[in-house]
Amino acid sequence: MRSVAVAREADARSLFRMYQLLALYNTIVVLLLGGFLAITQQKILAAGEARAFLAHLPNLPMAPAAGFSATVAALLLLLGAGALYRSDRFQGAARHFYLAVELLCCALLIRSLDFSYDGVILLLVADIVHRFEGRRQRVLLAGAMLVLYAVSVYSLAAFQNLVVPFDAYAAYYAPNVRLLFTVLKNGASALNIVLFMLYVIMLVQKKHEEEERLRALGAELAEANVRLRAYAIEAECMAETRERNRLAREIHDTLGHALTGILAGIDACLVTIDAAPDFARQQLLKIRETAAHGIKDVRRSVKKLRPDDLERLPFRAALAHMVEEYAEATGMEARLTILHYPGNLRAEEEDVLYRVVQEGMTNANRHGGAKHVSITLSAERGNIYLLLSDDGSGCDTVKAGFGLRHMEERLKLVHGSLRYWSDRGFTLEAVIPERSEGKPAEELTEQVAGKEEKR
């Protein structure tokens, strides 16, 4: 689009320069011819040959100074009216008014030159052509040019007995000088026609290139529409895929977490229901509360809202409540440690950290059979670190299952990363850059490495 605009401006500048050249040339010719007529009259008067000169004329000419002044005034008015007509500031009736003024000035200028030069008509036609576009306006232009030509021919016929012909002025000079002036006059008219034809050719070429650019632009727009439709279909498919993945993650995290806790609590109840019915009753109440929270989380996940605890409580309190509640429901001992609490957590970062802890505890209980789990949250050197380790059975080869993949996907949404390994249990390390400008953790990594060496 920008290249088309640049090309259009370049064409307009070239055409305007050609018009300026045509106007400048006509100005020079008119001034030279007007000066020639005035000087010739002045020479005749100075030589005392006015009576003999006037005896061969059909009518008295204007005084030399008055004739040249009228020529200059008509020329200036013609150029001024043409500039206003071509200006974009005027539309409709105002533009037609300036065209009428230009036409009148053109007639006065030709009359002041005693019809010795009518090339300024082409300057007027250039202005008319500049503003006419479309088939209907081209027909109007052709009609206007015919009328202008008829007026010119009629004026020449009507005033032939009232004006002094150019040959009468040229006859004052010697035959060789007279021939030179006649050749220059005819040559000036011919060169003016050549310049006008060049202007018309450039104008037609500009119109043609404009039409070609419009066709090319139309083809590009059609192609862009096809691509946009394809992109829209692809974006819709991607949105559906993302929504399915989101629902899968949410359901896995909420239902998996809740059902694992319920299952572990029921197992504890089955073992203790006969020996300690009061403990079993308390455990069932905790299981019921866990199930109720799970139902709320499922409903909010479907509505694309945050977990219930995050809706009601600050992140720190919500995280501690979730860890405590799950530990009570499963009988697993969980410890949450916050070394340096991040003070500018965004909502999406809170959601991700909450879900990582939730999924990590679920995996520790479900897959590792862990009895103890340690959760450490810290913010250091522009990064947020979450370390979750348990004393479960672990595994020799870690394969990323559904839960680990979803943790990685969630962390990528906030430009985070996930590491995990198994050594006398299982350890998760999640890193989130604060405002996406974090650096790798060194102190917490060294702390984890030290723990691993001690094990």
C-alpha positions in Angstrom: 0.0 0.0 0.0 2.8 2.4 0.8 4.6 1.7 -2.4 1.5 2.4 -4.4 1.1 5.8 -2.6 4.7 6.6 -3.3 4.4 5.8 -7.0 1.2 7.8 -7.2 2.9 10.8 -5.6 5.9 10.5 -8.0 3.6 10.4 -11.0 1.7 13.5 -9.8 4.9 15.4 -9.3 6.2 14.5 -12.7 2.9 15.6 -14.3 2.9 18.9 -12.3 6.4 19.7 -13.4 5.4 19.1 -17.1 2.4 21.5 -16.5 4.8 24.1 -15.0 7.0 23.8 -18.0 4.1 24.3 -20.3 2.9 27.4 -18.3 6.5 28.8 -18.1 6.9 28.4 -21.9 3.6 30.1 -22.7 4.5 32.9 -20.3 7.8 33.5 -22.0 6.2 33.4 -25.5 3.4 35.8 -24.5 5.8 38.3 -22.9 8.2 38.2 -25.8 5.4 38.6 -28.3 3.7 41.3 -26.3 7.1 43.1 -26.0 7.7 42.7 -29.8 4.4 44.4 -30.6 4.9 47.2 -28.1 8.5 47.8 -29.2 7.6 47.8 -32.9 4.8 50.4 -32.3 7.3 52.5 -30.3 9.8 52.4 -33.1 7.2 53.4 -35.7 6.2 56.3 -33.5 9.8 57.3 -32.9 10.5 57.2 -36.7 7.5 59.4 -37.5 6.0 56.8 -39.7 2.8 56.4 -37.7 0.6 58.0 -40.4 1.9 55.6 -43.2 1.6 52.6 -40.8 -2.0 53.4 -39.8 -3.0 54.0 -43.3 -2.7 50.3 -44.1 -4.5 49.1 -40.9 -8.2 48.3 -40.6 -8.4 49.7 -37.0 -6.3 51.7 -34.6 -4.2 49.6 -32.2 -3.8 50.1 -28.5 -1.1 52.4 -27.2 2.2 50.4 -26.7 2.3 50.8 -22.9 -1.4 50.1 -22.5 -1.3 47.1 -24.8 1.7 45.5 -23.0 0.1 46.2 -19.6 -3.2 44.6 -20.7 -1.2 41.5 -21.9 0.7 41.2 -18.6 -2.5 41.7 -16.5 -4.5 39.1 -18.5 -1.5 36.6 -18.3 -1.3 37.0 -14.5 -5.0 36.6 -14.0 -5.0 33.5 -16.3 -2.2 31.8 -14.3 -3.8 32.7 -11.0 -7.2 31.4 -12.0 -5.6 28.2 -13.3 -3.8 27.6 -10.0 -7.0 28.1 -8.1 -8.9 25.8 -10.4 -6.3 23.0 -10.0 -6.2 23.4 -6.2 -7.8 20.7 -4.1 -9.2 23.4 -1.7 -12.1 24.2 -4.0 -14.9 21.9 -5.2 -18.1 22.2 -7.2 -19.4 25.7 -8.0 -16.2 27.4 -6.8 -14.1 25.4 -9.1 -16.4 26.1 -12.1 -16.2 29.8 -11.3 -12.4 29.8 -11.5 -12.6 27.8 -14.8 -15.0 30.5 -16.2 -12.5 33.2 -15.0 -9.7 31.4 -16.6 -11.6 31.1 -19.9 -12.4 34.9 -19.9 -8.7 35.8 -19.1 -7.6 33.5 -22.0 -9.9 35.4 -24.4 -8.7 38.8 -23.1 -5.1 37.7 -23.5 -5.5 36.6 -27.0 -7.3 39.8 -27.8 -4.5 41.9 -26.2 -2.1 40.1 -28.5 -4.2 41.0 -31.6 -4.8 37.2 -32.1 -1.1 36.9 -32.9 -0.8 33.9 -30.5 -3.5 31.5 -29.3 -1.3 28.9 -27.7 -2.6 29.8 -24.2 -5.8 27.9 -25.2 -3.8 24.7 -24.8 -2.8 25.8 -21.3 -6.5 26.2 -20.5 -7.3 22.8 -22.1 -4.5 21.3 -19.9 -6.3 22.6 -16.8 -9.6 21.2 -18.0 -8.1 17.8 -18.8 -6.5 17.7 -15.3 -9.8 17.6 -13.5 -11.9 15.5 -15.9 -12.0 11.7 -15.0 -14.4 9.0 -16.1 -16.1 8.3 -19.4 -18.9 10.8 -18.8 -16.5 13.6 -18.0 -14.3 12.8 -21.0 -17.4 13.4 -23.2 -18.0 16.7 -21.5 -14.3 17.6 -22.0 -14.5 16.8 -25.7 -17.6 19.0 -26.0 -15.9 21.8 -24.1 -12.9 21.7 -26.4 -15.1 21.9 -29.5 -16.9 24.9 -28.0 -13.6 26.5 -27.2 -12.3 25.9 -30.7 -15.5 27.3 -32.2 -15.3 30.4 -30.1 -11.7 30.9 -31.1 -12.5 30.6 -34.8 -15.5 32.8 -34.5 -13.6 35.4 -32.6 -10.9 35.4 -35.2 -13.4 35.9 -38.0 -15.4 38.5 -36.1 -12.4 40.6 -35.1 -10.3 40.3 -38.2 -11.3 43.8 -39.2 -10.7 45.2 -35.7 -7.2 44.0 -34.9 -3.7 44.6 -36.3 -2.4 41.4 -37.8 1.1 40.2 -36.9 2.3 40.5 -40.5 1.6 44.3 -40.3 4.1 44.6 -37.5 6.6 42.3 -39.2 6.3 44.3 -42.4 8.1 47.2 -40.7 11.3 45.3 -40.7 13.6 44.2 -43.5 12.6 41.0 -45.5 15.1 38.8 -43.9 14.2 40.0 -40.3 10.5 39.7 -41.2 11.1 36.1 -42.2 13.0 35.4 -39.0 10.1 36.8 -36.9 7.5 34.8 -38.8 9.5 31.5 -38.4 10.0 32.2 -34.7 6.3 32.8 -34.2 5.2 29.7 -36.1 7.9 27.7 -34.3 6.8 28.9 -31.0 3.2 27.7 -31.7 4.5 24.4 -33.0 6.7 23.8 -29.9 3.8 24.7 -27.7 1.7 22.0 -29.3 4.6 19.5 -28.8 4.8 20.4 -25.1 1.0 20.1 -24.8 1.0 16.7 -26.4 3.8 15.5 -24.1 1.6 16.7 -21.2 -1.4 14.8 -22.5 0.7 11.7 -23.0 2.0 11.8 -19.5 -1.5 12.4 -18.2 -2.9 9.4 -20.2 0.0 7.3 -19.0 -0.6 8.3 -15.4 -4.3 7.4 -15.7 -3.3 4.1 -17.3 -0.8 3.3 -14.5 -3.3 4.3 -11.9 -5.8 1.8 -13.4 -3.1 -0.9 -13.5 -2.3 -0.2 -9.8 -5.9 -0.4 -8.9 -6.2 -3.7 -10.7 -3.1 -5.0 -8.9 -4.4 -3.7 -5.6 -7.7 -5.4 -6.2 -5.9 -8.7 -6.9 -3.8 -8.3 -3.8 -6.9 -7.6 -1.7 -8.7 -10.6 -3.1 -5.6 -12.8 -2.3 -5.4 -11.2 1.1 -9.1 -12.0 1.7 -8.4 -15.6 0.8 -5.5 -15.8 3.2 -7.5 -14.1 5.9 -10.2 -16.6 5.5 -7.7 -19.4 5.8 -6.1 -17.8 8.8 -9.5 -17.4 10.4 -10.2 -21.1 9.9 -6.8 -22.0 11.2 -7.2 -19.6 14.2 -10.6 -21.1 15.0 -9.1 -24.6 15.0 -6.2 -23.5 17.1 -8.6 -21.8 19.5 -10.6 -25.0 19.8 -7.4 -27.0 20.4 -6.2 -24.6 23.0 -9.6 -24.7 24.7 -9.6 -28.5 24.7 -6.1 -28.5 26.2 -7.2 -26.0 28.8 -10.2 -28.0 29.8 -8.1 -31.2 29.9 -5.5 -29.5 32.1 -8.1 -28.0 34.4 -10.1 -31.2 34.7 -6.9 -33.2 35.2 -5.6 -30.8 37.9 -8.9 -30.3 39.7 -10.5 -33.7 39.5 -7.2 -35.6 39.7 -6.2 -33.7 42.8 -9.5 -34.0 44.5 -10.1 -37.7 43.6 -6.7 -38.7 44.7 -7.2 -37.0 48.1 -10.7 -38.6 48.4 -9.3 -42.1 47.5 -6.4 -41.8 50.0 -8.9 -40.6 52.7 -11.3 -43.4 52.0 -8.4 -46.0 52.3 -7.5 -44.5 55.7 -11.2 -44.7 56.8 -11.4 -48.4 55.7 -8.4 -49.2 57.9 -9.5 -47.2 60.9 -13.3 -47.5 60.8 -13.5 -50.4 63.2 -10.6 -49.5 65.5 -11.2 -45.7 65.6 -14.7 -44.8 64.4 -14.3 -41.2 65.6 -11.2 -40.7 63.5 -12.9 -42.2 60.5 -15.8 -39.8 61.0 -13.5 -36.8 61.1 -11.7 -38.1 58.0 -15.0 -38.5 56.1 -15.8 -34.9 56.9 -12.5 -33.8 55.5 -13.1 -36.0 52.4 -16.5 -34.4 52.0 -14.9 -30.9 52.1 -12.3 -31.9 49.6 -15.0 -33.2 47.2 -16.9 -30.0 47.6 -13.8 -27.9 46.7 -13.2 -30.2 43.7 -16.7 -29.6 42.4 -16.3 -25.8 42.7 -13.0 -26.0 40.9 -14.5 -28.0 38.1 -17.3 -25.5 37.7 -14.9 -22.6 37.7 -12.6 -24.3 35.2 -15.4 -24.8 32.8 -16.2 -21.1 33.1 -12.5 -20.3 32.7 -12.2 -18.8 36.1 -9.5 -19.2 38.8 -9.6 -21.9 41.6 -12.1 -21.2 44.4 -9.3 -20.5 46.9 -7.6 -18.0 44.7 -11.0 -16.3 44.2 -11.6 -15.9 47.9 -8.1 -15.6 49.4 -4.7 -14.0 48.6 -2.3 -16.3 46.8 -0.2 -17.0 49.8 -3.2 -18.0 52.0 -4.8 -19.9 49.1 -1.6 -21.9 48.6 -1.2 -22.7 52.3 -4.9 -23.7 52.6 -4.7 -26.1 49.6 -1.5 -27.7 50.9 -3.0 -28.1 54.4 -6.3 -29.4 53.1 -4.7 -32.0 50.8 -2.3 -33.2 53.5 -5.2 -33.7 56.0 -7.3 -35.6 53.4 -4.4 -37.9 52.3 -2.5 -38.3 55.6 0.6 -37.1 53.8 2.8 -34.7 55.7 3.3 -31.5 53.7 5.5 -28.5 54.5 5.3 -25.2 52.7 8.2 -22.8 53.1 8.3 -19.3 51.6 11.8 -17.8 51.7 11.4 -14.6 49.8 7.8 -14.0 48.8 7.4 -12.4 45.3 5.6 -9.1 45.8 4.5 -8.4 42.2 2.9 -11.7 41.2 0.4 -11.4 38.3 -2.9 -13.4 38.3 -1.7 -15.8 35.6 1.5 -16.5 37.5 -0.5 -17.2 40.7 -2.7 -19.7 38.7 0.4 -21.5 37.3 2.2 -21.8 40.6 -1.0 -23.0 42.3 -1.6 -25.6 39.7 2.0 -26.8 39.7 1.9 -27.3 43.5 -1.5 -29.0 43.2 -0.3 -31.4 40.5 3.0 -32.0 42.2 1.3 -33.1 45.5 -1.1 -35.3 43.5 1.7 -37.1 41.7 3.7 -37.5 45.0 0.7 -39.2 46.6 -0.7 -41.1 43.6 2.5 -42.3 41.8 5.2 -42.1 44.5 3.2 -43.1 47.6 5.1 -40.4 49.4 4.8 -39.8 53.1 6.5 -36.4 53.2 6.5 -33.6 50.7 8.4 -30.3 50.9 7.4 -27.2 49.0 9.7 -24.1 48.8 8.7 -20.8 47.1 11.3 -18.0 46.7 12.0 -14.9 44.5 15.6 -14.2 43.8 17.5 -12.3 41.2 14.5 -11.5 39.0 13.1 -15.0 39.0 10.4 -16.9 40.9 11.4 -20.4 42.0 9.2 -23.2 43.2 10.8 -26.4 44.4 8.7 -29.5 45.3 10.4 -32.7 46.6 9.0 -35.8 48.1 10.3 -39.1 49.7 8.3 -41.3 47.5 9.4 -44.4 45.5 10.6 -42.3 42.6 11.6 -44.0 39.3 14.7 -45.0 37.4 13.6 -43.3 34.1 11.4 -40.2 34.2 8.8 -40.1 31.5 6.7 -37.0 31.1 3.1 -38.0 31.5 -0.1 -36.1 31.2 0.5 -34.1 34.4 4.1 -33.1 33.7 3.3 -32.1 30.2 0.5 -29.9 31.4 2.8 -28.3 34.0 5.3 -27.5 31.2 2.5 -26.0 29.1 1.2 -23.8 31.9 4.7 -22.6 32.6 5.4 -21.7 29.0 2.4 -19.5 29.0 4.3 -17.2 31.5 7.7 -17.8 29.9 8.7 -20.2 32.6 10.4 -23.6 32.6 10.2 -26.9 34.4 12.9 -29.4 35.5 12.4 -32.7 37.3 14.4 -35.6 38.4 14.2 -38.7 40.6 16.7 -39.5 43.3 15.4 -41.1 46.6 12.0 -39.6 45.7 11.0 -37.1 43.1 11.8 -33.4 42.7 10.2 -30.6 40.6 11.8 -27.2 40.0 9.7 -24.5 38.3 11.2 -21.2 37.3 9.2 -18.1 36.2 11.0 -14.9 35.2 9.5 -11.8 36.9 8.0 -9.7 34.2 9.7 -12.0 31.7 13.1 -10.5 32.6 14.5 -13.2 34.9 17.9 -14.9 35.1 18.6 -18.5 36.0 18.5 -19.2 39.7 22.0 -19.9 41.2 21.5 -19.9 44.9 18.4 -22.1 44.9 20.0 -24.5 42.3 23.0 -24.8 44.5 20.7 -25.5 47.5 19.0 -28.2 45.5 22.4 -29.7 44.4 23.6 -29.7 48.0 20.5 -31.6 49.1 21.0 -34.1 46.4 24.7 -34.6 47.4 23.6 -35.2 51.0 21.1 -37.8 49.8 
